[in-house]
Amino acid sequence: MKRANIFLALIGGLFLGLAIIFLIFPRPKFSEVERRELKTFPEFSVDRLLDGSFMSDVSSWFSDSQPFRDEFMTLSMAIKKKMALQRGEGEEQFVFHQTGDVGADLVPGGMDEDEDQSAGELADSGERDIPDGDISAADGEESKMSKSGILIVGSGDKVRALMNYSGSPSAGNAYVSMVNAYKEALGPEIKVYSMVAPIAMEFYCPEEARKRPGLYKSQLPTIRHIYSSLSPEVHAVNVYSALSDHAHEDIYLRTDHHWAPLGAYYAAREFARVAGVHVPELSEFDENVIHRFVGSMYGYSKDISVKNAPEDFIYYTPKDKSYTSTFTVINLDKDFRMIGEGKPFKSQFFKKFKDGSGNAYLTFMGSDFLIVKVETGVRNGRKLAILKDSYGNAIPGYLFGSFQEVHVLDFRYFPHNIVDYCRRNGITDFLFVNNIFNACSSGVAAKSRALLTRKDRSFATSATTEEKAASPGNHKDVDTPAAEPTPEIPANMPEEDAPDGPEPLHTTPTDTPPDTL
C-alpha cells in the first residue's frame, strides 16, 4: 500500500509539474525545429464565440505553442531514432521507422505528373542531349527513411537529408511553353536563357536506396526533355553536367534544401560560358564562413541526426567592391499577397549572419520579396535580368564582374509588366533560374507567364511602410550595420511560398511546412 501511495504521489507530481509548465511558463512564438511561426492567441468576438471558432482557435493555440515545444520534439526524435528498425549490415544497411509509408511513391505537392500538352507538340532542337552524370557520390553510405518521407544518408557529422523527386519528363511542358513565350515577347534583341537545377537527391542517393521501388527517380530525363523542347532561340544552360563533374565536392548543403554557394558558382560559370562573358576563378573571390549551420531539412525531416550534424555555410563575395545594390521591397499582407511597394534604397547585397544561424541562405539579399538592381563597374553594355526562385539567390554575386547591371526578380513578388520593365531598363540578357520542382509545376509556369501581360500595379507607400523598409531585419542573428538597412523579413514568411499557395516542395502527403524550393 505504501508503494502504491508513492507511485500515485510521483504521478501526481508529474502532472502538477506539467500543468505548471503549460500554464505559467512563457509560450514560444517561433519554432526553430519546424522553421515556422506558431499560432497566437485568437482575437475575441461574440460572433466567433457563438459559432465555436474562437474556442477551436484557443485549443489550436494552446497545443501549438506549448512551452519547450522544440525541446519536447527533439526528445521525441531521439526516442524514435532508438526505436528504428534496421535491415542488412555494414554498407548495405537500410534503416526505417515503424510508422510512416516507407517506400511510397513520394510526389512533391503541386508538381504535375501529366500535362494536357504532349511532348510531341513542343519544338525539339535535337542538339541539347545531356550525357549521363556521376550519381555515385554517396554509394556505400547507410540510409534511412524518416516518417515525413525525407531520406537520411550517412552518419555522424556527415549526415545528409534528401527530398525525393518523382516527376515525369512531360511535367516540364508548361515551363517550356512559358519560356518560349518569353522569348517571343522579349524579341530578338534580348537573349533568353534557361537554367534548370537538379536537387541533391540526383547525386547523393546511395545505390542501395536507389533500388527501392518508388524511392528514387532520376531527374536527368526531365531536364533533357525540357532543354530539347525549348525553342532553338532559347539558350539552354546545362548545369546538370557542371554539377555532376563536381559531385564529390560540397555543391549541395547537407542540412538544407538548397544547393551550396559552391554549386551555384559552378552553375553561374556555365551560364557565363553560354552567355559569352567572363566569371573569375573561385580563388579570386573572398571566402566567408558561417559555422554550425543547420538548415530547413531538420524541420522537414524532424530527424535528430540532422540537427546533430551542423555544417559550415561557405559563401563567396567579389573582391572588387565597385558595385552598388538598390533594393525595392514588395510589401505583403498576412496571406503573402502584394499590397505595396517601398521606395528604392541602397543596401548591402550580402547580409551577415552569426555562427549557428539557421538563416544563412538569406545571406543573399536577405529576402525573396524584393526587386534588386546591382550596378557594377563593368562597362560592356550587357544588362542581365534574372527571374528566379530561391535557388537563383546564390547566382548573381558571381556575375558582378560579367555584366554592367544585374536585376534580380522573383516570379512570385514582381508587381510590374516584365516586358515593359526589361525595355525600360535596357535589358540585353534574360535568365530563368528554377529548381526542378518549380520547372515541373504548371502553377509556377502560370505565375511567370502572367508577368508578360500584367498591368503595372501602383501602390501608395505609407510612412509605416517606409520605416519598415529602412529598419534592420527582424532576425535576431543578423549582423548587419545599422547604416545599411535590411528589408524586414517576417518570421512566419515561408521562404518559397507563393501568394496564392505553396509551390512544389512537399515530398509527402503529410503536413510538411509550406516552404517551396
C-alpha positions, 0 to 999 in steps of 0.5 A: 500500500505504501508503494502504491501511495508513492507511485500515485504521489510521483504521478501526481507530481508529474502532472502538477509539474506539467500543468505548471509548465503549460500554464505559467511558463512563457509560450514560444512564438517561433519554432526553430525545429519546424522553421515556422511561426506558431499560432497566437492567441485568437482575437475575441468576438461574440460572433466567433464565440457563438459559432465555436471558432474562437474556442477551436482557435484557443485549443489550436493555440494552446497545443501549438505553442506549448512551452519547450515545444522544440525541446519536447520534439527533439526528445521525441526524435531521439526516442524514435531514432532508438526505436528504428528498425534496421535491415542488412549490415555494414554498407548495405544497411537500410534503416526505417521507422515503424510508422510512416509509408516507407517506400511510397511513391513520394510526389512533391505537392503541386508538381504535375505528373501529366500535362494536357500538352504532349511532348510531341507538340513542343519544338525539339532542337535535337542538339541539347542531349545531356550525357549521363552524370556521376550519381555515385557520390554517396554509394556505400553510405547507410540510409534511412527513411524518416516518417515525413518521407525525407531520406537520411544518408550517412552518419555522424557529422556527415549526415545528409537529408534528401527530398525525393523527386518523382516527376515525369519528363512531360511535367516540364511542358508548361515551363517550356511553353512559358519560356518560349513565350518569353522569348517571343515577347522579349524579341530578338534583341534580348537573349533568353536563357534557361537554367534548370537545377537538379536537387541533391537527391540526383547525386547523393542517393546511395545505390542501395536506396536507389533500388527501392521501388518508388524511392528514387527517380532520376531527374536527368530525363526531365531536364533533357526533355525540357532543354530539347523542347525549348525553342532553338532561340532559347539558350539552354544552360546545362548545369546538370553536367557542371554539377555532376563533374563536381559531385564529390565536392560540397555543391549541395548543403547537407542540412538544407534544401538548397544547393551550396554557394559552391554549386551555384558558382559552378552553375553561374560559370556555365551560364557565363560560358553560354552567355559569352562573358567572363566569371573569375576563378573561385580563388579570386573571390573572398571566402566567408564562413558561417559555422554550425549551420543547420538548415530547413531539412531538420524541420522537414525531416524532424530527424535528430541526426540532422540537427546533430550534424551542423555544417559550415555555410561557405559563401563567396563575395567579389573582391572588387567592391565597385558595385552598388545594390538598390533594393525595392521591397514588395510589401505583403499582407498576412496571406503573402499577397502584394499590397505595396511597394517601398521606395528604392534604397541602397543596401548591402547585397550580402547580409551577415549572419552569426555562427549557428544561424539557421538563416544563412541562405538569406545571406543573399539579399536577405529576402525573396520579396524584393526587386534588386538592381546591382550596378557594377563597374563593368562597362560592356553594355550587357544588362542581365535580368534574372527571374528566379526562385530561391535557388537563383539567390546564390547566382548573381554575386558571381556575375558582378564582374560579367555584366554592367547591371544585374536585376534580380526578380522573383516570379512570385513578388514582381508587381510590374509588366516584365516586358515593359520593365526589361525595355525600360531598363535596357535589358540585353540578357534574360535568365530563368533560374528554377529548381526542378520542382518549380520547372515541373509545376504548371502553377509556377509556369502560370505565375511567370507567364502572367508577368508578360501581360500584367498591368503595372500595379501602383501602390501608395507607400505609407510612412509605416511602410517606409520605416519598415523598409529602412529598419534592420531585419527582424532576425535576431542573428543578423549582423548587419550595420545599422547604416545599411538597412535590411528589408524586414523579413517576417518570421512566419514568411515561408521562404518559397511560398507563393501568394496564392499557395505553396509551390512544389516542395512537399515530398509527402502527403503529410503536413510538411511546412509550406516552404517551396524550393 
